[in-house]
Amino acid sequence: METWVIATVLAAAFQTARFMLQKKLSMGALSTAGATFARFVYSAPLVLLLVAVYLGLQGLSLPALSGLFWAYALTGGLAQILATICVVALFRQRNFAVGITFKKTEVVQTALVGLVVLGEGVSAAGLGAILVGLVGVLLLSGTPGLVGGHWVQRIATRAAGLGLLSGILFAISGVTYRGASLELASDDPFLRAMVTLGAVTASQTIAMTLWLRWREPGQLSAVIAARRSAVWIGLTSMAGSLCWFTAFTLQNAAYVNAVGQIELIFSLAVSVLVFRERMTAREIAGIGLLSASVLSLVLFL
């Protein structure tokens, strides 16, 4: 199995664990923004330390960080923060499921953004696998049918706009992260991934520190007070992000995000094995289609 596939599957697993931890903290002393900030503030120092240790052990020097590298990295970091805000805003909408339907088009949008920004297209077979996976994701999301009745009114909503915008922003972040890593003059994909991740998480930490100090000053001290739990968010975030960035360095972002949707299967497994919830026929069908999509991408790319 190729390295980028292994990295993507591991990234999805770590991300599932991080979301579980963030959900727990956001239900306690931390706000949604505070729980998100914990991800960055406790992972950024670890990433920077890892870069320094790796450079020292390998006897390497830090690759030059060009202006284009920073343009890609900062664009991706900002897009990721804004995309998260859109998803959080979706939780307050009555027609949440319709918004999530549009958010789930992220992989298709990544293929389009990758073509426009980096000139990287996907093959016909790859696009077919992505579309099969999209159908599976929609089934797993429990999205209601958008046919019959007043379907136009159902999709012409603020929730739909937020979902579509979040998908576009997540697509931009994935593609620009890949663009940033490709700008580094190094033959070591792991080093390129670490340096890019370090630059992104450091900038996101600074940006969110300024935001919380302005809008939610009490959350800064709350994140520090919750450090015994929040540090695990940092650890899982660092591990997951490092795997994502390694995969983005090695492969087209659209393919990486398509395989990364296996996270939904992991989440469903947690609900069944941990919370003893039963699967519906819709969910079983969704797992089948998503699995077929991932296997197609793994075997035929």
Residue pairs with C-beta under 8 A, 6 or more apart in sequence:
1 298
2 250
2 251
2 298
2 301
3 189
3 246
3 250
4 246
4 247
4 250
4 251
4 255
4 256
5 247
5 259
5 298
7 243
7 244
7 246
7 247
7 250
8 243
8 244
8 247
8 256
8 259
8 260
8 262
9 259
9 262
10 239
10 240
10 243
11 240
11 241
11 243
11 244
11 247
11 260
12 240
12 260
12 261
12 262
12 263
12 266
13 240
13 263
13 266
14 236
14 237
14 239
14 240
14 243
15 236
15 240
15 244
15 263
16 263
16 266
16 267
16 270
17 236
17 240
18 39
18 233
18 236
18 237
18 240
19 267
20 270
21 229
21 232
21 233
21 236
22 35
22 36
22 38
22 39
22 233
24 229
25 34
25 35
25 38
25 226
25 229
25 230
25 233
26 32
26 34
26 35
28 226
29 222
29 225
29 226
30 38
30 219
30 222
30 223
30 226
30 230
31 216
31 219
32 88
33 208
33 211
33 212
33 215
33 216
33 219
34 212
34 216
34 219
34 222
34 223
35 233
36 81
36 84
36 208
37 205
37 208
37 209
37 212
37 219
37 220
37 223
38 223
38 226
38 230
38 233
38 234
39 233
39 234
39 237
40 201
40 204
40 205
40 208
40 237
41 205
41 208
41 209
41 223
41 234
42 227
42 230
42 231
42 233
42 234
42 235
42 237
43 201
43 233
43 234
43 235
43 237
43 238
43 241
44 198
44 201
44 202
44 204
44 205
46 234
46 235
46 238
47 194
47 197
47 198
47 201
47 202
47 238
47 241
47 242
48 198
48 202
50 194
50 198
50 238
50 242
51 62
51 191
51 194
51 195
51 198
54 60
54 190
54 191
54 194
55 61
55 62
55 191
58 188
58 191
60 186
60 188
60 191
62 195
63 184
63 185
63 186
63 191
63 192
63 195
64 184
64 185
65 184
65 195
65 199
66 183
68 179
68 183
69 180
69 183
69 184
69 196
69 199
70 180
70 199
72 176
72 177
72 179
72 180
72 183
73 176
73 177
73 180
73 196
73 199
73 200
73 203
74 203
75 172
75 173
75 176
76 172
76 173
76 174
76 175
76 176
76 177
76 179
76 180
76 200
77 173
77 200
77 201
77 203
77 204
77 207
78 207
79 169
79 170
79 172
79 173
79 176
80 169
80 170
80 173
80 200
80 204
81 204
81 207
81 208
82 169
83 165
83 166
83 167
83 169
83 170
83 173
84 166
86 103
86 162
86 163
86 165
86 166
86 169
87 103
87 162
87 166
89 162
90 96
90 99
90 100
90 103
90 159
90 162
90 163
90 166
93 99
93 157
93 158
93 159
93 162
94 159
95 154
95 157
95 159
95 160
96 159
97 141
97 142
97 143
97 144
98 143
98 144
98 146
98 154
98 155
98 157
98 159
98 160
98 163
99 157
99 159
99 160
99 161
99 162
99 163
100 141
100 143
100 163
101 138
101 141
101 143
101 146
101 160
101 163
102 155
102 160
102 161
102 163
102 164
102 167
103 163
103 164
103 166
103 167
103 170
104 134
104 137
104 138
104 141
104 143
104 163
104 167
105 134
105 164
105 167
106 166
106 167
106 170
106 171
106 257
107 130
107 133
107 134
107 171
107 254
107 257
107 258
107 261
108 130
108 131
108 134
108 254
109 167
109 168
109 171
110 170
110 171
110 174
110 175
110 253
110 254
110 257
111 121
111 122
111 127
111 130
111 254
112 171
113 168
113 171
113 172
113 174
113 175
113 253
114 120
114 121
114 122
114 175
114 178
114 252
114 253
114 254
115 121
117 172
117 175
117 176
117 179
118 175
118 178
118 179
118 182
120 252
120 253
120 254
122 130
122 252
122 254
122 255
123 301
125 296
125 300
126 254
126 255
126 258
126 297
126 301
128 296
129 258
129 292
129 293
129 296
129 297
129 300
130 254
130 258
130 293
130 297
132 289
132 292
132 293
132 296
133 258
133 261
133 289
133 290
133 293
133 294
135 289
136 261
136 285
136 286
136 287
136 288
136 289
136 290
136 291
136 292
136 293
137 261
137 264
137 286
137 290
138 286
139 282
139 283
139 285
139 286
139 289
140 264
140 265
140 268
140 282
140 283
140 286
140 287
140 290
141 264
141 286
142 282
142 283
146 154
146 155
171 253
171 257
174 248
174 253
174 256
174 257
175 253
177 196
177 200
177 244
177 245
177 248
177 253
178 248
178 249
178 252
178 253
180 196
180 199
180 200
181 189
181 192
181 193
181 195
181 196
181 245
181 248
181 249
182 192
182 249
184 191
184 192
184 195
184 196
186 192
186 195
189 246
189 249
189 250
190 246
192 249
193 242
193 245
193 246
193 248
193 249
194 242
194 245
196 245
196 249
197 238
197 241
197 242
197 245
201 238
201 241
209 220
212 219
212 220
213 220
223 230
244 256
244 260
247 256
247 260
248 256
251 301
255 297
255 301
258 293
258 294
258 297
259 294
259 297
259 298
261 290
261 293
261 294
262 290
262 294
264 286
264 290
265 287
265 290
265 291
268 279
268 283
268 287
271 277
272 278
272 279
279 287
